[in-house]
């Protein structure tokens, strides 16, 4: 199985998009749409805390009837393990 680093190196544009844990889920989804990507790395003070994906949005916001504008990224992100 490839590592994230290997996958990113193989991409034409290997820029990693990030967001803070206090940003709203709406902001995260908007950024993913603008960049045409499916995930963002969640960072705070240069430290990687986890990742937020379109799947997190679908399962933890849409299906649970939560508000993406009121829910911070930290509440639905996958934590770094």
Protein Blocks (a to p, Z undefined) as FASTA:
>chain_A
ZZfklmmmmpmblcdcdddfkbcfklmmmmmmmnopabdcddeehiafbdcdfklmmmmm
mmnopafklpcfklmpccdZZ
